[in-house]
Amino acid sequence: MKMWNWMLALLAVACIGAAVPALKAQDMGKEEKPAGEAKKDAAGEEKKDEGKDEAKEEPAEDDPVANLKSVFKGVDEVIKDVKLTQEDIDSYVKHNESFDKAMAEDEKFEELKDKSIKEAFDYAIKSDKYKAWAEKEGVKAEDWLRKAVRVMVLNFKLSVGADIDEQIEGLAEQRKMVESMKEMLSKEEYDEAMKALDDGAKTLKGMKEIAEGLPAPSEEEKKLIEANREKIDGADEGSGDEDDGEEDDDDEDEMG
């Protein structure tokens, strides 16, 4: 389900957004700006203004932690009575791309899936479009979707935690780097970089707490998810790519 890629995108945005100020501070530290001329330097003013614009725009972006809380709220009600088997994961991988394409035509579902998994699920199982898709694919509509959601949620829970830990450690190292350059930066530049890094770490910790609070897999499910992670991740990432490849092959055939 494309919700998985969307949530990983939130994680990437949080990490990149926090890292940029530190890298920017590093570049500033490398510049040899004569005392008293920094504010008069045109390029310096441009960078300073850009920093202000970014600071104003970032709060307007959706809060990744608040988004994830909303997306996962009530998801345990959808998947609590479901246990996954290898057959279920194979079915998810096999039918996921087709499911995404079919439901992409439903504007209401597309709107709900970015806000709440439970609401999107409740809507889909009553949707004529989804019922028609399930019948065409030869799957049990409600059962398949519950298991698809469980695959996505457990994969997120089991993979994101470790990634977040690495990112938090990375931000801690960047914080030390900025601190070591304090004398080379203006107070405004230093404060801006440190606040961004602290905010980024706070965001990542909040996302980790959400992941830890999601329904836990059984030992068997954990082994299945970990053994099939590459296929599960690829089920979304490959969406649309095969069509492009087919078009290229057709063009080559015509040229031949």
VEXMIDO-525444 format. One line per 5 residues: number of its first residue (from 1); for each residue x negated, y, z negated of C-alpha. Coordinates in Angstrom, 2 decimals, padded with zeros to 5 digits. Layout:
! VEXMIDO-525444
NUM	X,Y,Z ~ ...
***
This chain:
! VEXMIDO-525444
1	000.00,000.00,000.00 ~ -001.32,003.41,000.87 ~ -000.82,004.57,-002.70 ~ -004.07,002.75,-003.53 ~ -006.11,004.87,-001.11
6	-004.33,007.98,-002.33 ~ -005.33,007.33,-005.93 ~ -008.94,006.64,-005.00 ~ -008.89,009.95,-003.13 ~ -007.89,011.69,-006.35
11	-010.85,010.09,-008.07 ~ -013.19,011.22,-005.31 ~ -011.85,014.78,-005.45 ~ -012.37,014.91,-009.22 ~ -015.96,013.68,-008.91
16	-016.95,015.84,-005.97 ~ -015.29,018.92,-007.43 ~ -017.33,018.55,-010.60 ~ -020.60,017.82,-008.84 ~ -020.57,020.76,-006.42
21	-021.18,023.52,-009.03 ~ -024.25,021.66,-010.35 ~ -025.69,021.29,-006.85 ~ -024.86,024.91,-006.18 ~ -026.65,025.91,-009.38
26	-029.67,023.89,-008.29 ~ -029.78,025.76,-004.98 ~ -029.46,029.07,-006.80 ~ -032.35,028.12,-009.06 ~ -034.56,027.44,-006.06
31	-033.92,030.92,-004.67 ~ -036.42,033.55,-005.72 ~ -034.21,036.56,-006.28 ~ -036.01,039.80,-007.30 ~ -034.77,041.20,-010.58
36	-032.05,043.76,-010.13 ~ -031.50,042.94,-006.46 ~ -029.39,039.83,-006.77 ~ -026.11,041.72,-006.88 ~ -027.08,043.81,-003.85
41	-028.02,040.82,-001.75 ~ -025.30,040.25,000.88 ~ -025.68,036.49,000.95 ~ -025.62,036.41,-002.82 ~ -022.38,038.37,-002.91
46	-020.84,035.99,-000.40 ~ -021.71,033.01,-002.56 ~ -020.47,034.78,-005.65 ~ -017.15,035.59,-003.98 ~ -016.82,032.03,-002.69
51	-017.32,030.73,-006.19 ~ -014.54,032.98,-007.45 ~ -012.20,031.88,-004.67 ~ -012.91,028.22,-005.43 ~ -012.27,028.79,-009.11
56	-008.93,030.39,-008.30 ~ -007.90,027.68,-005.85 ~ -008.87,024.63,-007.92 ~ -006.26,025.13,-010.69 ~ -003.63,025.33,-007.96
61	-004.55,021.82,-006.85 ~ -002.52,019.01,-008.37 ~ -004.03,017.76,-011.63 ~ -005.35,014.22,-010.92 ~ -004.62,013.05,-014.48
66	-001.07,014.41,-014.48 ~ -000.51,012.89,-011.03 ~ -001.69,009.46,-012.11 ~ 000.47,009.54,-015.23 ~ 003.47,010.33,-013.07
71	002.60,007.74,-010.41 ~ 002.19,004.91,-012.93 ~ 005.01,005.84,-015.31 ~ 007.31,002.85,-015.73 ~ 005.25,000.60,-013.44
76	005.18,-002.12,-016.10 ~ 008.94,-002.50,-015.60 ~ 008.29,-003.34,-011.95 ~ 005.53,-005.91,-012.45 ~ 005.85,-007.24,-016.02
81	007.55,-010.51,-015.02 ~ 005.25,-011.18,-012.06 ~ 002.14,-013.36,-011.98 ~ -000.06,-013.50,-008.90 ~ -001.37,-016.52,-007.02
86	-003.79,-016.73,-004.11 ~ -000.79,-017.12,-001.83 ~ 000.63,-013.81,-003.07 ~ -002.64,-011.98,-002.40 ~ -002.89,-013.53,001.07
91	000.66,-012.39,001.78 ~ -000.19,-008.86,000.60 ~ -003.19,-008.71,002.91 ~ -001.26,-010.17,005.82 ~ 001.84,-007.96,005.61
96	000.61,-004.73,004.04 ~ -000.23,-002.88,007.24 ~ 003.13,-003.79,008.77 ~ 004.90,-002.65,005.58 ~ 003.11,000.72,005.64
101	004.00,001.30,009.28 ~ 007.65,000.42,008.75 ~ 008.12,002.55,005.65 ~ 006.17,005.50,007.06 ~ 009.29,006.16,009.13
106	011.30,006.65,005.92 ~ 010.67,010.22,004.73 ~ 012.30,009.64,001.35 ~ 010.06,006.69,000.56 ~ 006.98,008.60,001.71
111	007.93,011.41,-000.66 ~ 008.58,009.11,-003.63 ~ 005.47,006.92,-003.31 ~ 003.21,009.91,-004.01 ~ 005.17,010.73,-007.17
116	006.24,007.49,-008.80 ~ 005.60,003.84,-007.95 ~ 008.72,002.81,-009.88 ~ 010.96,005.30,-008.11 ~ 009.52,004.31,-004.72
121	010.07,000.63,-005.57 ~ 013.65,001.18,-006.77 ~ 014.41,003.08,-003.58 ~ 012.73,000.60,-001.23 ~ 014.48,-002.55,-002.45
126	017.85,-000.89,-001.70 ~ 016.67,000.50,001.62 ~ 018.13,-001.02,004.79 ~ 014.85,-000.30,006.56 ~ 012.86,-002.27,004.00
131	015.37,-005.13,003.94 ~ 015.19,-005.33,007.74 ~ 011.39,-005.34,007.60 ~ 011.31,-008.12,005.00 ~ 013.70,-010.25,007.04
136	011.64,-009.73,010.18 ~ 008.41,-010.65,008.35 ~ 009.99,-013.67,006.67 ~ 009.33,-012.56,003.09 ~ 011.62,-012.27,000.07
141	012.17,-008.53,-000.11 ~ 012.14,-007.75,-003.83 ~ 009.72,-010.52,-004.76 ~ 007.16,-009.48,-002.13 ~ 007.25,-005.82,-003.12
146	006.92,-006.54,-006.85 ~ 003.86,-008.67,-006.15 ~ 002.44,-006.10,-003.73 ~ 002.71,-003.46,-006.44 ~ 001.04,-005.80,-008.95
151	-001.85,-006.48,-006.56 ~ -002.37,-002.73,-006.08 ~ -002.08,-001.85,-009.77 ~ -004.38,-004.62,-011.02 ~ -006.94,-003.91,-008.31
156	-006.94,-000.26,-009.35 ~ -007.25,-001.11,-013.04 ~ -010.10,-003.58,-012.58 ~ -012.18,-001.57,-010.11 ~ -011.72,002.06,-011.11
161	-012.91,001.71,-014.72 ~ -016.47,000.82,-013.77 ~ -016.58,003.48,-011.05 ~ -015.46,006.16,-013.50 ~ -018.11,005.15,-016.03
166	-020.80,005.64,-013.39 ~ -019.39,009.02,-012.41 ~ -019.23,010.19,-016.03 ~ -022.88,009.20,-016.50 ~ -023.74,011.08,-013.31
171	-022.04,014.22,-014.58 ~ -023.95,013.94,-017.86 ~ -027.21,013.88,-015.90 ~ -026.12,016.90,-013.86 ~ -025.27,018.70,-017.08
176	-028.83,018.14,-018.32 ~ -030.14,019.44,-015.00 ~ -028.13,022.66,-015.26 ~ -029.19,023.10,-018.89 ~ -032.85,022.79,-017.85
181	-032.30,025.57,-015.30 ~ -030.49,027.93,-017.67 ~ -033.25,030.54,-017.61 ~ -033.14,030.62,-013.80 ~ -029.40,031.26,-013.62
186	-027.25,034.21,-014.49 ~ -024.90,033.73,-017.44 ~ -021.96,033.66,-015.03 ~ -023.55,031.00,-012.83 ~ -024.52,028.88,-015.83
191	-021.11,029.12,-017.48 ~ -019.33,028.35,-014.21 ~ -021.40,025.24,-013.54 ~ -021.14,023.92,-017.10 ~ -017.38,024.47,-017.25
196	-016.86,022.65,-013.96 ~ -018.94,019.70,-015.14 ~ -017.16,019.56,-018.50 ~ -013.76,019.78,-016.79 ~ -014.78,017.04,-014.36
201	-015.86,014.73,-017.18 ~ -012.60,015.42,-019.01 ~ -010.62,014.57,-015.89 ~ -012.50,011.33,-015.32 ~ -012.07,010.27,-018.95
206	-008.35,010.96,-018.68 ~ -008.12,008.85,-015.53 ~ -010.01,006.04,-017.25 ~ -007.57,006.11,-020.16 ~ -004.68,005.77,-017.72
211	-006.34,002.82,-015.98 ~ -006.96,001.13,-019.33 ~ -003.30,001.62,-020.28 ~ -001.98,-000.20,-017.21 ~ -000.62,-003.76,-017.53
216	-003.44,-006.25,-018.04 ~ -004.03,-009.16,-015.68 ~ -004.18,-012.74,-016.86 ~ -007.60,-014.37,-016.69 ~ -006.57,-016.19,-013.53
221	-005.30,-012.97,-011.92 ~ -008.52,-011.18,-012.84 ~ -010.56,-013.87,-011.08 ~ -008.29,-013.70,-008.02 ~ -008.44,-009.91,-007.76
226	-012.21,-009.84,-008.12 ~ -012.70,-012.66,-005.64 ~ -010.41,-011.01,-003.07 ~ -011.26,-007.33,-003.68 ~ -012.86,-006.78,-000.30
231	-009.80,-008.15,001.51 ~ -007.40,-006.20,-000.71 ~ -009.25,-002.92,-000.19 ~ -009.49,-003.59,003.53 ~ -005.75,-004.14,003.81
236	-005.25,-000.37,003.63 ~ -008.52,000.83,005.09 ~ -007.93,-001.13,008.29 ~ -004.48,000.35,008.84 ~ -004.35,001.81,012.32
241	-007.92,000.83,013.22 ~ -006.89,-002.33,015.02 ~ -004.56,-000.39,017.30 ~ -007.38,001.97,018.24 ~ -009.61,-000.98,018.98
246	-006.97,-002.56,021.19 ~ -006.59,000.66,023.13 ~ -010.35,000.79,023.69 ~ -010.35,-002.80,024.90 ~ -007.50,-002.04,027.29
251	-009.42,000.96,028.66 ~ -012.51,-001.20,029.15 ~ -010.44,-003.83,030.96 ~ -008.99,-001.18,033.26 ~ -012.42,000.24,033.96
256	-013.73,-003.26,034.65
***
